[in-house]
Amino acid sequence: MNGEQDEAQVRRRLDEMATRCDSSGVACFSDFLSPPEAEWAKLAARKAQVSVTLCGGYEDAERMMACFSIVSELEEPFPIANLRLTWPHQSAPQHRDLLGSVMGLGIQRRCVGDIVVEAEQAFVFVEERLASHLKDNLLSAGKIHLQVEMTEELPVTAQSVGREVRDTVASLRLDAVLASGFRLSRASASELIRSGQVKLRHMAEQRIDAQVSVGSIISVRGYGRLALQEIGALTKKGRYPLTMLLYGVKK
């Protein structure tokens, strides 16, 4: 997206879809959404009092479609197609080359989900209506010739194993939890937040007193990612016991 205007357009489109779903009773599917946009879809669903389900075609997808519906259980599949790309006897293409080749065919970024590059194959998740066009016309990525087929096979994604961190904090403020999880001073944590280095629930957050809850994801540029798994009962000293998973290390 480019600036506040694009953000406003995406938010408005999601609000309109959620409202249309509520009035018509018909499920509405979005384009592929980035993690922050997926959070906006959840907000839109809450405002319209409808259900929302997210899917990117495989379990660990980052870019996902939203489906607004009046029931929690979907009765129709997401319109997502999975293309398998191979390049016999050639070096693997770069992610940016594959994305560039896809968009070079006149396909907008919001119509394309994740592109997962493995050693000998890659997977491209796209809107179903575009699958045949890509299959027939995605012939190369840079100087690498591609073979493309539709597939039900899914990427082999190794789920990152986080390191468990347990600690107690005086409050559930973002600066307190960040400092605890990454073993930083409170002052250092506050500076990272104020300088725009921190995302909470996939969205930039510069308020040091933003509240954190179970399931919150805290990402810090150059440090890694922290997932809050559990908040225990207050101790006798009035502190919150936390169980967190830490992914990545400080560079």
N, C-alpha and C positions, 0 to 999 in steps of 0.2 A: 504494500500500500504506500501511497505518497501523501503523508500529512494528514491533518485533521479532517479535511474534506472527504478523503477516501474512507477514513474511519467512520465518519458520520454516515456515509452512503452505505457501508456494510451494516452498521447498526440499524439503520432505517430499513434496509432490505430484510434483515432477520426479524425485526419487529413486525413488518408487514406479513411475512410468511407465517409467523406464530399466530397473528390475529386472523389471517385467512383460514388457517387450520381450525381455529376455535369456532369460526362462524360457519364453515362448510362441513366440518367433520371429516375432511379428507386429509390424509397424510401429505406433508410437503417436505421435499428434500432440497437441501441447500447445495451449493457448489462445495468444493473442498475448502476447509477452513484451517487457518493456522491456529496454534494453541491459544493465543489471546482471543481470536475470533470465536473459537469454540466456547470460551467463557462468556462472550457476549451472547451466543446462542442460548446458553443456559439462563442468562438474565432475561432474554426475550421470552423464553418459555414460561418463566416464573410470572412475568408481568401479564401474559395472556392466559395463565393458568392452564397450560397444556403440558404434555410430556415431551421430552426431547431425548433422542438416542443418538449417540455418536459412533461412527464407524469409518475406518480408513482402508478396509479390505483385508487387514491382518491384525494380529493382536497388539503388536507394539507400534502401530502407526502413529506418526506425529501429526500429519495433515489428515483431517477427517471430515466427512460429510455429517451434517446434522439432519435428523428427521423429526419434524414436529408432528405429533399425533395426539389424539384425544384418549388413547389407551396406552398403557405402559408396555404391552407386548405387541411388537410389530407383526403385521400379517403379510407383508411383502418385503422382498429383499432390497437392500440398497442397490441402486443402479451403478455399481462399480465393476469395471472389468480389469483383469490382471493380464498384462502382456509379459511374456518371457523373451528376453533378448539374449542372443549368443553371438560370438565372434570367433569362429574356429580359426586356430593357428595365428591369432593376433593378440596383441596386448589388450588388457582391459581398458575400456574408455573411462574417462573421468565423469563424475556426476554432472559437472557443469556442461560438459559436451553433450551428454544425453539430454539434459533439460533444454539446452540451446537448440538441439535438433528438433525436439518435440515442438517447441514454441516457434521454430522456423517454419513449421507447417501451418501456421496461422492459429494455433491453439493457445488460448489464454492460460495464464498460470493457475487461475482459480479452477480450471477444469482438470488439473493434474494433481494427483495425490503424491504419495512418497515415491521416490526412485531409489531402489535398494540395489547397490552394486556389490556382487560377490566376485570370487576369483575367476569363475568361468561363465557366469551368467548374471543378468540383471533383471529386475522386475520393475515395471512401470504400472502404477495404478491410475486409471483414468475414468472419466465419466463413460458409462457404457455406450452411449450414442456415438462416441468418437473412436471406439475400439477398432472397427473395420478400417476406418480412414488411416489410423496409425499403422495398423498391421500391413496395409498395402503400400504405404508411402514413407515409413521410417526406414530408410535404406542404409543410413550411415550416421556416425557421430564423429565429426572431424574427419580424419583419414581412415577410420576404422569401419569396415563393412559389417552390417548387422543382419542377422536373421531373426525374424519376429514371428511369434505365434501366440495365440490366446491360450491360457493355461489355468488350471485349478491349483497348481502347485504354489506354495507360499514360500517366502524367503525364510532362510534358516537364520533367525536372529537370536544371538546369545543374550539372554536377559542379564543385564548388568547385576553383579552381586554387590550389594552395598555393605559397608561396614557398620555394624550396630554400635550406636553411641547412646549411653544412658547418663542422665544428669538431672539435676533439679534447678529450677529457675524461679526467681522471685515473681515474675509476671509472664504473661503470654504475649508480650510485645515482640515485634519483629526483631528489634535490636538485641533483646535478651536471648531469644531463641537462636538467632544467627550466631551470636558470640559463643553460646554454649556448644552448638553443633560443630562449629569450625575451630573451636578452641582459640578464640580471639578475645581481646579486651573489649569491654563495652564501647569504649571510645572508638576503637578501630572499626567495630561493626557499624556504629552510627555513621562514621565517615563513608564507608562503602555504600550505605543506603542513600545518604544525602547526595553522593556524587553520581548516582544513577547506575551503579554497578549491580544492583539487586533486582530480581524479579520474584514476585510472590504470586503463586497460582498462575504462572506463565505471563504475568503482566508486570511492567515496570512499576516499582513502588519506591517512593522517596520519603515516605512517612516512617519515622523510626518507631512510632507508637502504633502502627498498624497491627491488628490482632491476628494471631495465628491459631489455627484449629487443627484437629486430627485430619489427616489427608492433605494438608498444605504442603506444597512443594516450594522450596526456596532455592533459587539459582543465583550464584554469585560468580560474576565474570572472573576467570582466572583461578577460581577455587574449586568449583564443582557444584554439586546439587545435594540438597538435604531434604529428606522426606520425613515428615512428622507422623510416626506410626501410632503412638499411644500417649495419652495424658492421664496420669494416675491421680488418685485422690490427694488432696492437700495434706502435706505433712504437718506435724505438730508445730513446726516452725513457720508454717504458712507458705511453703514452697511447692511448686508443681513438679512432680517426677515426670520426666519425658523419656520416651523411647524413640530414637531417630535412626534413620539409615543414611549414611554418608556415601555419596558417589563421587569419585574423582578426588584429586589431591591438589593442593596449592602448587602452582607453577613457580 
